[in-house]
Amino acid sequence: MGQCRVTTATILGVQAIPVDVEVDVGPGLPSFSVVGLPDIAVIEARERVRSALRASGYTVPSARIVVNLAPGPLRKHGTGFDLPIALGLLVATGQLPPGLLSGVAAVGELSLDGGVREVPGVIAHALAARSAGRSLLGPVNEVVAQAVRGLCYLPLAKLGYLRRGLPAPAAPCAVAYPARRYEEGSDFHDVVGQDLAARALLVAAAGAHNVLMIGPPGSGKTMLARAMTSILPPLTSEERIETALVQSVAGMDIRCALSGQRPFRAPHHSASIAGLIGGGTNPAPGEVSLAHNGVLFLDEMPEFGPAALQSLRQPIEDQKVVIARAQGRITFPASFSLVGAANPCPCGFLGDPGRPCTCTPQAINRYRARIGGPLMDRIDMVLHVDPVAPERFLKASGGASSQSLLEQVLRAREWARKRGGTPVTTLSGSELLYACALDERSYAMLKSAAQTYHLTGRGITRLLRVARTIADLEQQERVSQGNLAEAFGYRADGPA
């Protein structure tokens, strides 16, 4: 009988907070207690550990077993404590050598037959182990060693295999990632008769701007939004880890993120505030965080709850979500491009020459007001998507392909990198004015437009950011009057 300490972690937000699993096996009435603010899943580990040990040929002592999870004030949750508890119990009872776990952190869920299963947040555990200079013992996972370079990852398939010692480290090797995929019907070549909308989304993709599309049902708003994913550049190496980290914590397949695919999230309009922003008893990332480094598409945007829509204001501005809980503040990343779609009125046919609108002016105003002025002020571009005439739809060929538009986006971003290096969405104040390099006539045009249409400071900033992106697409050093005019056309046309 004896004691053992095993290092593991619990997930808080997108971080793995180190936890020591202390196991004491001593004389007394046979019992198995877990203390240290465990949740139900951690308490249930007792039964999984017992069955896994027996199935693997180990002995479960008839003794008083106490498992302490330190630090005590930190709440622990999840099934990843199964493997550390089992390891501590085996070392404490002398069934494994005492020095086996030196410099090793462990995480994994145990099946009743002794198998080691994956748990959410394995990338967070890997990053924490690497930061602490430890190896990570966990379930078999082909992408962890490839994703987190510099980590010694020890894949364990069965608890019984530890009789032969620790498994050999997984070597970083080429992983067969899924082919880059887009949403169904997502090539701009398939979008007929919406050249102006395609141009606007090209600008939005080049500068990671927020867009609201307004048009009657069937005009192609959803198809355009899904096509935007096909003209976004692949994730950079740093963005792949950031995106995979959030998706790993949410229990999602991270191979798409590690292959460079940008996320596309399209929640239903019945989504709650917690579903959009994140939260819960054990705070989990919401849709804005799952769309990190990608696109968040809100179809039928006015149908979302007003409180849920207004909760987007802070993530759009700060590119992160901060959730306050009793145990502290939890931060989730949330750098995304917002793409919204809305009808012009409740019936959807306002302005449609072929179908009359049946809505009263009061109903139209209430419908448009659901989005709200503060949120509209954070949307960079508003475009009206008109329905395509049947004869044009049947005869006309599609527009430019997504591949050609992607090449323009890549050239614009490379030009912006050489110009200043700072993403245009983070520029403001004197930095933004310096990047735009307005001449006297352009400055006078901007001032006049801002006074005429009562633009706020935020509105002026977002107007200049769009104009700077348009200039980047044309590879111009200065923002011209034409660039300003196009950018203003995307802002002055929103719902009143």
C-alpha positions in Angstrom: 0.0 0.0 0.0 1.3 3.5 -0.7 0.8 6.8 -2.4 1.3 8.2 -5.9 0.9 11.5 -7.7 0.0 11.7 -11.4 -0.1 15.0 -13.4 -3.1 15.7 -15.7 -5.2 18.8 -16.4 -8.8 20.0 -16.6 -10.2 22.2 -19.3 -11.2 25.8 -18.5 -12.2 27.6 -21.6 -9.7 26.6 -24.1 -6.9 26.1 -21.6 -5.8 23.0 -19.8 -5.2 23.9 -16.2 -2.7 21.5 -14.5 -4.2 19.1 -11.9 -2.4 16.7 -9.6 -4.1 13.4 -9.1 -3.0 12.1 -5.7 -3.9 8.5 -4.9 -3.6 7.0 -1.4 -4.2 3.3 -0.7 -4.2 2.4 3.0 -5.8 0.3 5.6 -9.4 0.6 6.5 -12.8 -0.4 5.4 -12.9 -1.0 1.6 -13.9 2.2 -0.2 -13.1 4.4 -3.2 -13.5 8.1 -2.7 -12.7 11.0 -5.1 -12.4 14.5 -3.5 -11.3 17.9 -4.8 -14.5 19.3 -6.4 -15.1 16.6 -9.0 -18.2 16.6 -11.2 -20.4 13.6 -11.8 -18.3 12.3 -14.7 -15.2 12.4 -12.5 -17.0 10.6 -9.6 -18.2 7.9 -12.0 -14.5 7.2 -12.9 -14.4 4.9 -9.9 -16.6 2.3 -11.7 -14.8 2.6 -15.0 -11.4 2.3 -13.4 -12.4 -0.8 -11.4 -13.7 -2.6 -14.4 -10.8 -1.5 -16.7 -8.2 -2.7 -14.2 -9.9 -6.1 -13.7 -10.3 -6.5 -17.5 -6.6 -5.7 -18.0 -5.5 -8.3 -15.5 -4.6 -6.0 -12.7 -5.7 -6.3 -9.1 -8.1 -3.8 -7.4 -7.1 -3.8 -3.7 -9.7 -4.4 -1.0 -8.6 -1.3 0.9 -9.4 2.3 1.6 -8.7 4.3 -1.6 -8.7 8.1 -1.6 -8.1 10.1 -4.8 -7.5 13.8 -4.2 -7.6 16.3 -7.2 -5.4 19.3 -6.4 -5.8 22.2 -6.3 -9.0 21.7 -4.3 -10.8 25.0 -5.1 -10.7 24.3 -8.9 -13.7 22.4 -10.3 -12.7 19.4 -12.3 -14.9 17.9 -15.0 -14.8 15.4 -17.8 -13.8 11.8 -18.2 -10.1 12.5 -18.9 -9.3 11.7 -15.3 -9.9 8.0 -15.7 -6.4 7.2 -17.0 -4.5 9.3 -14.4 -6.6 7.7 -11.5 -5.9 4.2 -12.8 -2.2 4.9 -13.2 -1.9 6.4 -9.7 -3.7 3.3 -8.3 -1.4 0.9 -10.1 1.8 2.7 -9.0 0.5 3.1 -5.4 -0.2 -0.7 -5.2 3.1 -1.6 -6.7 1.7 -3.1 -9.9 3.7 -0.6 -12.0 7.2 0.7 -11.2 7.3 4.1 -9.2 9.5 5.9 -11.7 7.4 5.0 -14.7 5.4 8.3 -14.8 8.3 10.6 -14.1 8.0 13.7 -16.4 4.7 12.3 -17.9 1.2 13.9 -17.9 -1.7 11.6 -18.7 -5.3 12.0 -20.0 -7.8 9.6 -21.3 -11.2 7.9 -20.7 -11.2 4.2 -19.9 -13.6 1.7 -21.4 -14.8 -1.2 -19.3 -12.5 -3.6 -21.2 -9.4 -1.5 -20.5 -9.3 0.5 -23.7 -8.2 4.2 -23.7 -10.6 6.5 -25.4 -10.2 10.1 -26.7 -11.6 13.0 -24.7 -12.4 16.6 -25.7 -9.6 19.0 -25.5 -6.6 16.7 -26.3 -4.9 19.6 -28.2 -5.2 21.8 -25.1 -3.7 19.0 -23.0 -0.9 18.6 -25.5 0.0 22.3 -25.5 -0.1 22.3 -21.6 2.2 19.3 -21.5 4.7 20.8 -24.0 4.7 24.1 -22.0 5.5 22.2 -18.8 8.3 20.1 -20.5 6.4 16.9 -20.0 5.5 14.0 -22.3 1.8 13.3 -22.7 0.4 9.8 -22.3 -3.0 9.5 -24.0 -5.2 7.7 -26.4 -4.1 6.8 -29.9 -4.4 9.9 -32.0 -2.6 10.3 -35.3 -2.8 14.0 -35.5 -1.6 15.2 -32.0 2.1 14.7 -32.7 1.8 16.3 -36.1 -0.2 19.3 -34.8 1.8 20.1 -31.7 5.4 20.0 -32.8 8.0 19.6 -30.0 5.7 17.4 -27.9 6.6 13.8 -27.0 3.2 12.1 -27.3 2.9 8.5 -26.0 -0.2 6.8 -27.6 -1.7 4.1 -25.4 -4.4 1.8 -26.8 -4.9 -0.6 -23.9 -4.2 -0.2 -20.2 -2.7 -3.7 -20.1 0.1 -2.7 -22.5 1.8 -0.8 -19.6 3.2 -4.0 -18.4 5.7 -3.6 -21.2 6.5 -0.1 -20.1 5.5 3.2 -21.7 4.6 3.1 -25.4 7.0 4.5 -27.9 6.6 8.2 -28.8 4.5 8.9 -31.8 6.6 10.3 -34.6 5.3 13.4 -36.4 4.4 12.0 -39.8 2.3 13.1 -42.8 -1.4 12.7 -41.9 -4.0 11.9 -44.5 -6.2 15.0 -44.0 -9.6 15.1 -45.8 -9.6 17.0 -49.1 -10.5 20.6 -48.9 -14.3 20.8 -49.1 -16.8 23.6 -49.4 -20.4 23.9 -48.6 -22.8 22.5 -51.2 -23.2 24.6 -54.3 -20.3 26.9 -53.2 -18.5 27.8 -56.4 -19.2 31.4 -57.6 -19.3 30.1 -61.1 -22.6 28.5 -60.2 -24.1 31.8 -59.0 -26.0 33.4 -61.9 -26.8 37.1 -62.3 -25.3 38.3 -59.0 -22.1 40.0 -60.2 -22.5 42.9 -57.8 -23.0 40.6 -54.8 -20.0 38.5 -55.9 -17.9 41.7 -56.1 -19.0 42.7 -52.6 -18.2 39.3 -51.1 -14.8 39.4 -52.9 -14.0 42.6 -51.0 -15.3 41.0 -47.7 -13.1 38.0 -48.2 -10.0 40.1 -49.0 -10.4 42.1 -45.8 -12.4 39.8 -43.5 -15.3 42.2 -43.3 -18.8 41.7 -41.9 -21.6 41.6 -44.5 -25.4 41.8 -44.4 -27.3 40.7 -47.5 -30.9 41.8 -48.0 -33.2 40.4 -50.6 -36.4 38.5 -51.2 -36.6 34.7 -50.8 -34.9 32.7 -53.6 -32.6 35.5 -54.6 -29.5 33.5 -53.8 -28.4 34.9 -50.4 -27.7 31.6 -48.8 -25.8 30.3 -51.9 -23.7 33.4 -51.9 -22.8 33.1 -48.2 -21.8 29.4 -48.6 -19.7 30.3 -51.7 -17.7 32.7 -49.6 -15.9 29.9 -48.0 -14.4 28.9 -51.4 -12.6 32.2 -51.8 -11.0 32.4 -48.3 -7.3 31.6 -48.2 -6.2 28.5 -46.3 -5.5 28.8 -42.6 -1.9 29.7 -41.7 0.1 27.4 -39.4 -0.7 29.5 -36.3 -4.4 29.8 -37.2 -4.6 26.0 -37.7 -3.6 25.4 -34.1 -5.9 28.1 -32.8 -8.9 26.7 -34.7 -8.1 23.1 -33.9 -7.7 24.0 -30.2 -11.3 25.4 -30.0 -12.7 22.6 -32.0 -10.9 20.0 -29.9 -12.3 21.5 -26.7 -15.8 21.3 -28.3 -15.2 17.6 -29.1 -15.2 18.1 -32.9 -13.0 16.5 -35.6 -9.9 18.7 -35.9 -8.5 17.2 -39.1 -10.3 19.7 -41.3 -8.8 22.7 -39.3 -5.4 21.1 -39.4 -5.7 20.7 -43.2 -6.2 24.4 -43.5 -10.0 24.6 -44.0 -11.6 27.6 -42.5 -14.7 26.9 -40.4 -18.2 27.8 -41.7 -20.9 27.8 -39.0 -24.6 28.4 -39.7 -26.6 28.2 -36.5 -30.4 28.1 -36.7 -32.2 31.3 -35.7 -33.6 29.6 -32.6 -30.1 29.6 -31.1 -29.8 30.9 -27.5 -27.3 33.4 -26.2 -25.2 30.6 -24.7 -25.4 28.7 -28.0 -24.1 31.7 -29.9 -21.6 33.1 -27.4 -20.8 30.1 -25.2 -21.3 29.3 -21.6 -23.0 26.6 -19.6 -22.2 24.9 -16.3 -18.9 23.9 -17.6 -18.4 26.8 -20.1 -18.1 25.5 -23.6 -17.3 27.5 -26.8 -20.3 28.9 -28.7 -20.9 29.4 -32.4 -18.8 32.6 -32.5 -15.8 30.7 -31.2 -16.4 27.6 -33.4 -16.3 30.0 -36.3 -12.9 31.4 -35.1 -10.8 32.3 -38.2 -13.7 31.5 -40.4 -17.3 32.5 -41.3 -20.4 32.8 -39.0 -23.5 32.8 -41.2 -26.8 34.0 -39.7 -29.6 33.1 -42.1 -32.9 34.9 -41.5 -30.9 37.3 -39.2 -33.9 39.3 -37.9 -35.5 36.1 -36.7 -32.8 35.5 -34.1 -33.7 36.7 -30.6 -32.9 40.4 -30.1 -30.8 39.5 -27.0 -28.9 36.9 -28.9 -28.2 39.3 -31.7 -27.0 42.1 -29.5 -24.7 39.7 -27.7 -22.6 39.6 -30.9 -21.6 43.2 -30.5 -18.7 42.6 -28.1 -17.2 39.6 -29.9 -17.3 41.4 -33.2 -15.4 44.4 -31.7 -13.0 42.5 -29.4 -12.6 39.3 -31.4 -12.9 37.3 -28.2 -15.6 36.3 -25.7 -15.1 36.8 -22.0 -17.5 34.8 -19.8 -17.6 35.7 -16.1 -18.2 32.8 -13.7 -17.8 32.3 -10.0 -14.5 30.5 -10.5 -13.1 33.4 -12.7 -13.2 34.8 -16.1 -13.0 32.5 -19.1 -11.9 33.7 -22.5 -12.7 32.1 -25.9 -11.2 33.4 -29.1 -13.8 34.7 -31.6 -12.2 36.3 -34.7 -14.7 35.6 -37.4 -16.4 37.2 -40.4 -20.1 37.7 -39.9 -22.3 37.1 -42.9 -26.0 37.8 -42.4 -29.0 37.3 -44.6 -32.3 39.0 -44.2 -35.6 39.6 -46.1 -36.5 43.2 -46.8 -39.8 42.8 -44.9 -41.7 40.1 -43.0 -43.4 38.7 -46.1 -40.1 39.0 -48.1 -41.4 40.7 -51.2 -40.8 44.4 -50.6 -39.4 45.8 -53.8 -40.0 42.7 -55.8 -41.6 43.8 -59.1 -43.3 40.5 -59.6 -44.9 40.0 -56.2 -46.6 42.7 -54.1 -45.7 43.2 -50.5 -48.5 42.7 -48.0 -46.7 44.2 -45.0 -47.8 47.4 -43.2 -45.2 50.2 -42.7 -45.2 49.5 -39.0 -44.5 45.8 -39.5 -41.6 46.6 -41.8 -40.1 49.0 -39.3 -40.4 46.5 -36.5 -38.9 43.8 -38.6 -35.9 45.9 -39.6 -35.4 47.2 -36.1 -34.8 43.7 -34.7 -31.2 43.8 -35.9 -30.7 47.1 -34.1 -28.6 50.2 -34.8 -25.6 49.3 -32.6 -25.2 45.9 -34.4 -25.7 47.5 -37.8 -22.9 50.0 -36.9 -20.6 47.0 -36.6 -21.5 45.6 -40.0 -19.0 46.8 -42.6 -21.0 46.2 -45.8 -24.7 46.0 -46.7 -25.8 44.8 -50.1 -29.2 44.3 -51.7 -29.5 41.0 -53.6 -32.2 41.3 -56.2 -34.0 38.3 -57.7 -32.7 37.1 -61.1 -35.2 37.2 -63.9 -36.1 33.6 -65.1 -35.0 34.2 -68.7 -31.6 35.5 -67.5 -31.3 32.6 -65.1 -31.9 30.0 -67.8 -29.7 31.6 -70.5 -26.9 33.3 -68.7 -23.7 31.5 -67.8 -22.1 31.7 -64.4 -19.7 34.4 -63.2 -16.1 34.1 -62.4 -14.9 30.9 -60.8 -14.1 30.7 -57.1 -10.5 29.8 -58.0 -10.0 33.1 -59.9 -11.6 35.1 -57.1 -9.4 33.3 -54.5 -6.3 34.4 -56.5 -7.4 38.0 -56.3 -8.0 37.6 -52.5 -4.5 36.1 -52.1 -2.9 39.0 -54.1 -4.8 41.6 -52.1 -3.7 40.1 -48.8 -0.1 39.8 -50.0 -0.2 43.5 -51.1 -1.6 44.5 -47.6 1.1 42.5 -45.9 3.9 44.2 -47.9 2.1 47.6 -47.4 2.0 47.4 -43.6 1.7 43.9 -42.3 -1.2 44.8 -39.9 -4.6 43.3 -40.8 -7.0 46.0 -42.0 -9.6 44.9 -39.5 -7.4 45.9 -36.6 -6.5 49.3 -37.9 -8.1 52.4 -36.4 -7.4 56.0 -35.7 -4.1 57.5 -37.0 -2.8 54.1 -38.1 -5.9 53.7 -40.4 -5.6 57.2 -41.8 -1.9 56.7 -42.5 -2.6 53.4 -44.3 -5.3 55.1 -46.4 -3.1 58.1 -47.3 -6.1 60.2 -48.3 -5.5 63.3 -50.5 -7.3 66.6 -49.9 -10.2 65.8 -52.3 -10.7 62.3 -50.9 -10.6 63.7 -47.3 -13.2 66.3 -48.2 -15.4 63.6 -49.8 -15.2 61.5 -46.7 -16.0 64.4 -44.4 -19.0 65.5 -46.5 -20.4 61.9 -46.6 -20.0 61.4 -42.9 -21.9 64.6 -42.1 -24.6 64.0 -44.6 -25.4 60.4 -43.4 -24.5 61.0 -39.7 -21.9 58.3 -39.6 -20.5 57.5 -36.1 -16.8 57.2 -35.4 -17.1 53.5 -35.7 -19.0 53.8 -39.0 -16.2 56.1 -40.4 -13.6 53.6 -39.3 -15.3 50.6 -40.9 -15.9 52.7 -44.1 -12.2 53.4 -44.3 -11.3 49.8 -43.7 -13.5 48.6 -46.6 -12.0 51.4 -48.8 -8.5 50.3 -47.9 -9.4 46.7 -48.8 -10.7 47.8 -52.2 -7.5 49.7 -52.8 -5.5 46.5 -51.8 -7.5 44.5 -54.4 -6.4 47.1 -57.0 -2.9 47.2 -55.5 -2.9 51.0 -54.9 -0.8 52.8 -52.3 -3.5 55.4 -51.7 -7.2 55.1 -51.2 -8.8 57.0 -54.1 -12.2 58.7 -54.4 -13.4 55.8 -56.4 -12.5 53.4 -53.6 -14.3 55.6 -51.1 -17.4 55.8 -53.3 -17.6 52.0 -53.6 -17.1 51.5 -49.9 -19.7 54.1 -49.1 -22.1 52.4 -51.4 -21.8 49.3 -49.2 -22.7 51.3 -46.1 -25.3 53.8 -47.2 -27.7 51.2 -48.5 -28.6 49.5 -45.2 -32.1 49.1 -43.6 -33.5 52.3 -42.3 
